[in-house]
């Protein structure tokens, strides 16, 4: 199996784990909520994110991986509020979120300023605990892959993990905003039964 196929299988496995976990904890259903707009800009966002997260991975893996969840929540809120404005300059979105309070307080910024929650609130605690457990699940999965640290393969799996956690954050953010999956009936789309 080549590295691309291996990475693709790993990404699918992690996304399925997170989908199952989100459904179990009430932050999703049979699939994660998503929007193509936020998937399309993920490479631009995550390249910038890696500059901050990769150096922290050895000492602070939970932060290195976990802040991508909060980034996903923030992007879901921006997408909902005025995507024409924010989507026009995707390369500016991550620095805007990070620089509001700095890398170390990215989670608190999203909870307090983006979502408008107090850190001590039940909502903030529940979301933070949900993300912590999801990160632990992903970190355990990543470690069990037994890829040599510092190799291109390790970086690819790290990137796949960060992307999956970002998608989890987007899904949680969309759910917090009131979005949900709905079955579409063929008649509502003008299609025959």
N, C-alpha and C positions, 0 to 999 in steps of 0.2 A: 504494500500500500504506500503510495507517495504521500508527502507531507500535506499537500492540498486536500487530498481525500481524507487523511487522518484528521486534519483541522476541521473539515466540514462535518465529519462524524462527531467529533468532540463538541463542536458548537451546537449541533442538534441535540446531543445528550444533555448539555448544560441548560439549553433553552427548555427542554422538556422537564428537567428537574425543577427549574424555576417556575414553569407554568403549573406543574403539579403542586408545588409549595404555595404559590400565590392562591390557587384555588382552595387549598386546604385552609389557608389563613384569612380568606375572605377578600383578597386583593385581586381577584381575577376569576375567570371561569375556565372553560375548556381550552381557552387560548388566551394569550396576553392581548390586551388592548393595544392597538398600534395605529400609527399613521405613516403613510409613505413619506410624507414631508420630513419627518424626524429620522426615519431610516436613511433617507437619501443624504442628509447632511452629517450623519454619524461619522464618516471617515474624516471630514474636516474637523469636527469637534474633538474626536478622540485622538487625532494626531497631536493637537495642542494639549489635550489632557495628559497624554503620555509623558510629555516633558516634565510635568509635576509628579505624576503618579509612579513612574518607573523607578526613580531614585529612592522613593519611600518604601518600595515593595519589600526589600530585605528586612527592614526594621519595623515597618508598620503595614503589614499586608492588608489588614482590615480597612485601613484608611485608603490605601492605594487602590484597592478594588471597590470599596464601598462608596466613595464619593461619586462614582459614576452613577449610582442609583439616584443620589440627590440631584446630580446634573440632569438626569432624565426627567425627574419631577419638574425642575425649573423649566426645561424646554417644553414640556407639556403645557405648562401655564402660559408661556410665551406664545406657543402655537395657538392656544385657545383665545388669547387676548387680542393679538394683532399680527398674524403670521405674514401678511404682506410687508409690514414694516420689518419685523425681525428676520424673516426668511430671506430678505434681500441681501443680507451681509452675514452669512453663517460663520465666517471666520472670526467675527467679532463677538459672537455669543458666549463662547466659553470664557474668554478673558473678562468679559463684562460680569459674568456670574462670579468667577474666581476673585476678581479684583475688588468686588464690593466690600469684602472683609478679609480677603486673603485665603490662601489654600487651606490653612489649618482650621478655618471657621466656615468652610463652604457649606457644611451640613446645617450649621446654625443659621446662616444667612437664608438658605432655602426654607427652613422651617419658619423662621420669624418674619422675614421680609417678603419672600415669594408667596408663601402660603398664609402668612398673617397669624400664625399660631404662637402662643407662648411656649417656651421650651419645656415648662413643667406641665403643660396640658396633656390630657390623656391621648389626644390625637397625635401629638408630637412624639410622645413616649411609644405609642403603639407602632407608628410608622418607623421610628428609629429601631425598635426591637425587631420588627419584621425585616428590615434591611440587614441588621446585624446577623440574624439567623440565616438569611439568604446568602450573605457573604461567607459565613462559616461553611455552609453547604458547598458553595463554589470553590472555596479555598481547599477544602478536603478533596474534592473531585480533582482539582488541578494537581495537588500533591500526589495523588494516587496514580497519576499518569507517568510518573517516574522519568520525566524528561530532564536531561542535564541542564542545570541552571546556567543562564548566560548564553545559551545557544539560540540560533534563529528559531528553532522549533519551540523552545520555551517561550520566546517572545510572541510567537504566533498564537500559542495557547493562552498566554496572558491576555493578548488582544481579544481573542474570542470570548474569554471570561468577562472582560470589561464590557464588551459590546452586549453580552447577554444581560449583565447587571444594569447597564444603561437602558435596555429595552424593558426590564422589570420596573425601573424607575419611571419610564414613560408610561407604562401601563398603570402603575399605581397613581401617577399624577392625573391621568385621564379619568380614572375611576373616582378620585377625590373630587374632580370637577363635575362629576355626574354622568360621564359617558358610560355606555354599557354596550355589550354585544347584543344585537337583535337579529333574529332570523328574518331574512328578506323573502317575501312571498313572490313567486314568479309573476303574479298579476300586477304587483306594485311596480314592477320594472317594465311592464308592457310586454311580457313574454307569455307565450301560451303555457298552459299547465302541462 
